[in-house]
Amino acid sequence: METIKLYYEDAFLRQFDAIVSSCEQVKKGWSVVLDRTAFYPEGGGQPADHGTLGGVRVLDVHEKGGVITHICDGPLPAGQAVRGEIDWARRFDHMQQHSGEHIVSGMLCTTYHCDNTGFHLGADTVIIDYNADIPWEGVLDIERRANQYIWENHDLQITWPTAEELQVLPYRSKKELTGAVRIVSFPGADMCACCGTHVQRSGQVGLVKFLSCQKFRDGVRLELLCGRRAVDYLSSCWEQSVKIGQALSVKPVAAAAAVERLQKELGETRARCAALEENVFAHIAEENRGRGDVLLMEGPMSSDAVRKLSDAVSGTCGGRCAVFSGEGSAYKYAVIHPGQDIRDLVKSLNAALRGRGGGRDGFAQGSVQADEAEIRAFFAAL
């Protein structure tokens, strides 16, 4: 016998009473079937409800052939009357996300003459795929229109049209449907075949916010937040902007421009530092002209700077140049010996100094876990 679906009668029902039809132990707990339930099963891109049932936790819910199975963390005797309670925060969040997706998808599909080819309501964001190349500017325009529609607080309409009525309805669907079809409509925004749970009025969605738009197959993939998720995300972004603004001594809304100025200044500073660094390296190279094999111990530098210094000195010293940069027992290194095979040297160096790295054609680069004394001792032994 099919389970009576109370969530279709009242999506805002939080508690209900039912009779346990069957209960059997399965791999992930106990599989409980009721004569009626308000727990929504996973389906249509929407996750299952969680909650409690007769004192045990409901961990997952599935439907097969009209029978709804509750996966619980404890057994419930068949024939027992039980009270179910929905995890309302989870359910309402899902209704906000799903209803918001309907509104934006209806508007996008109408505007860009496309189809919604994928929908996933995740724990963090909603992912929606469309088979049209929708520009980001267009996505933001739909966001603006959708929020205006939400704030106008339109009624949601749910119907079960006859086969004849269904033939003439301009509803959205990913595939051709037969039998009883549930149509969910936000008049003026969307009409879609859907089995999920939804809010009663658009105002209960609260807010929609698109996060990203990426090329996906023959269309785009959009990332969306609705309701409390959108509010929490924007609040987090604002708090971050306030902190950035305080650090840069500007108002939060001016933080982006201040960061751009800072990036420009940083780029100019790096260019000046690079020029000064090259001058210093050229001076060190002159100091070591004709000295043959050279070992240089330097303070912390970037890997690129270590290579550049080694390259500069190897061009003047007339032998092998090894540069080690760091402090304590952690050093980066670059070894250059033009025209020589230094693979055996580097292999011995890594073994003796607990290092990693390598190279070819007379050049090697890596790092070691050794102090200055150990490094000097290794090269002295050569």
N, C-alpha and C positions, 0 to 999 in steps of 0.2 A: 504494500500500500504506500502511495506517495505521501511524503511529509507535507503537512500544511505549512505554507510559507507566510508566517506572520509578518516578516519584514516587508512583504509586498502590501499587506493590509495597512501597516503603519510603520514607516521607516524610523519613527521617533520612539518606538516602543523599547523601553530599556529593561523591563522585567516581564516575565511571563511564567505561567505554570503549564506543565506538560506531563505526559506519562511515558516512561521508558519502554520502548517497544522491544529492544534487544541490546545486549552488551556482551562484547567478546574481547579477549585480550589480543592485541596486535603488537607489532614490532616497536612502535613508538608510544604505546600506552594501552588505552582501552577504547574500542570503537563503539560509540553509543548512538543508537537511533531513537528518536522521539516521535510521538505522533504529530507533534507540531513544534515549530521553533522560530525564534526571532534572530537566530544566528545566521548571518549571511555567509554562504560558502564561497571559497575562492572561485573566481570566474570573471570573464570579460575584462581582464586586466586589473581587476580590483582584488586585493588580498582578503582573506577570510577574517571574520570577527573573532575576537578573543573574549574571555570572560570567565564566569563560573556557572556550574550546573550542579545543583544538589550538593554543594560543598566541595566539589572537585573542580580543578581548573580546565577550561577548554583551551587547547593549544592550537587546534587547527580544525577546519570545517570543509567538507567536500560534498559534492552532489553527483550522483550517478543514477540515471533512470528515474529521476524525480524523488529519489530517496536521499535524505541529507544525513551524513555521518559526522559525528562530533568526536574528535580525537581528544581524549581526556587523560589526566595524569592519575586517575583512580577509577575503580569500578562503580557502577550503579546498577542495582538489581532490576531485572526486567519486571515490569508491572508497577514499579514504584512511582509515586507522584513526586516530581521535583520542581524546584523553582530555578529558572535561568536568569542570569543577570549579565547584560552586555557590558563590555569595556567601552563606556560611552565616549571617552576622549578619543579612543582609536576609531570608533565607528564614525563620529562626527567629522573627524579629520578626513577620513576616506570619502565621506559624502561631500565635503567642501572641495576636495581635489577632483573628484569625479564630475561633480556638477560644473565646476569652473572649466574643466576640460571640454565639456559639452558646449559651453557658451563660446569659447575661443575657437574650437574646431568648426562649429557651425558657421561662424563668421569667416574664418580662413577659407573653408571649402567653398563657400558662396563667392567670396571675393576673388579667389584664384582658380576657381573651377577645377578643384582637385579633390582627392579622397584622403581620408585619414587611414593609413595603412598599418598603423601600429600604435598601441597604447599600453604603457606600463606604469602603474601606480606604485612607486618604490617607497622605501622607508624614509628617504630624504627628499626626492624630487619626483615629478611626473615627467615621463619621456613620451613624446608623441612624434610619429613619423607621418610625413605627407609626400605624395608623389608629384610635387611641383617645386620649382626653384623659387622659393619665396624670399624676397630681400629682407634684411634685418629691419630696414626702415618700415616696411610693410607690416612686419611682426609687431613693431612698437605701436603702429597705428591701430592694429587690431586690439592690442592691450588697452589702449586708451578707450576705444569704443566698448570693449567688453566691461571695463570698470564702470563706465557710464551706465551701461545696461544693468549691471549688478546693483548700483546705487539707486536705480529707478525702482528696484524691488518688484520685479515681475513674478507672477505666479508660475509654478511648475505644473505641467499637465501630463498625466499618465493615462494612456488608453490601451485597450486591447481590440483593435479594429478587426472587422470580418475580413475574409480573403478578398471580397469585392472592394471594400473600403481601402484595403492595403494597396490594391493595384493603382489607385489614383493619388496616393499620398507621396509627396516629395521627400521621403525620409532618407537619412544616410544609413548605410550598412556596408560592412566589409564583404558580404556574400549574399547570395539569393536565399531568402528565408521562406519556410513553409510552416504550416500549423499555426498555433497561437503565437502571435508576435506582440511583444510589449513595446509600445512607442512612448518615448520620453521626449517631451517638448518644452522648450523655453520659447514661447511665441515671440517672433521677431528676431530670434537669434539662432535657434537650432531645432531640428526634429530628427530623432535618431532612434533606431532599434537598439534597445539596451536592457540588460538584465540586472544592472547594479542598483545600489541604494543612492538616493539623492535628497537634497534639501527640499523644503516646501516652497521657498521663494528665493529669487536670485540674490536678494540682499543678504541671505545667510551665508553665501560664499564669501562675502566680505571684501575680497581683493584678489586680483590675479597679477602675477609678475613673471615675465619671461626672463630667463637667465642666460640662455645661449641659443644660437642657431648654427647648425653645422651641416655641411653637405653630406647627404646620406643616400646611396644608391642613385635613383633617378629624381630625388627630391631633397628634402631637408629633414633634419631631426631637431626638434625644439625641446628645451628643458623649461619646465613650468613649476611655479609654486602658487598655491591658492590658500586663502583663509589665514589661519593662525601661522602656518608655515611661512607665508609671504611676510606677514607682520614681523615675526621673529627674525627673519632674514634681513629685512630692511632696518630693523632696530639694531641688529648686530653691525650692519654696515655703517649706520649712523654713529654708533659708539666708537667704531674704529676711526671714522673720519674726525670725530672730536679729538681723539688722542693724537692723530696725525697733525691736526690743526694746532693743538697745544704745543706739540714739539716744534712746529715751524712758525709759531706765533701768528697764525692766520685763523680766520673763521673756518668752521668745518666745510662750508660750501666752497671755500677757496682752496681747499687742500690739494686738489688735483693740479691746479695751476702752479701752486707752490712747489709741488714735487717735480713738475716739468722744469721749473727754473733750477731746482737743486740738481736734477739730472744733467742739465746743460753745464752748470758750474762744475759738477763732478767730472764730466767728460773733458772739459778744458783743463782741470787740475791733473787728470790722468795723463793728458797729452804732454803737459809741462814736465811732469814727473818722469815720463818715458824719455823725453829729450835729455833731462838731467842724468838719468840712469845711463843712457848711451854714452854721455860724456865721461861719466865715472868709469864705465867699463873700458872705454878707449884709453883712459889714463892708466888703469890697471894693466891693460894689455901692453902698453909701452913700458911699464915698470918691469914686466916679465919678458921683454924681448930677448931672445937668444938664450934663455935659461934652461932650455930642454924640458924635461918632465917637471910639471908644476902641480902642486896640491894647494887649493885655496879653501879656507874655512871661513864662511860668511854667516852673518845673522840671517833670520828668517826672510825669505824672498819667495816670490811666485815661481812655479815650475818653469814658466816661460823665461823669467829673468835669469834663472840658474842656467838654462840652456844658452841664452844670449851671452852671458859672461863667459861661459866655457868656450863658446864659438869664437868670441873676440880674442881671448888669450891664446887659444890653440893656433890662431893665425899669426902670432908673433913669437911664441916661445920656442918653436922648432922641435917640439916633442909632444908628449901626451899632457893634456890638461884635464884635471879632475876638480870639479867645484862641488863642495858640500855646503848646504844652506840649512840652518836650523838652530836648535838649542837643546840642551839636556841630552836625551838619548833618542831623539827623533830628527833625522836629517833627510832632505831631498838631495839627489845628486845628478850630475851630468858629467859624462866622461867622453872626451873627443881626442882621437889620435888619427889625424888625417892619413888615409892610405894604408892603415894597419888593421889587422883582424884582432879585435879586443874581446871577442866572445868568451874565451877562456878566462881572461882577466875578470870580466863582469860576473861570470859564474862563480869564481873563487871569492870575489867581493861579496856577493849576495850570501854565500854560504858562511863566510867568516863574520859578517856584520849583520846577519839576520835581515837580509834585504830582499826586495822584490824589484824587478825591472829588467830591461834588456834593450837591444837595438841591433843595428847592422851598419855596414859600411863605415866603420870607425867611429860610430856614435852610439851611446847608450844613455838611458835616463831611468831613474827609479827612486827608491827610498830605502833607508836602513833604520834599524832600531839599535843604534850604537852611539856611544858618546864620542867626543872629540879625540880623547886619548886612544881609543880603540881604532878609530879611523886613521889617525896618524901612524899608529903602530903597524897597521896593515900595509900602508904604502911604504913605510920605512923598510919593511921586510922584503919588498920587491927589489 
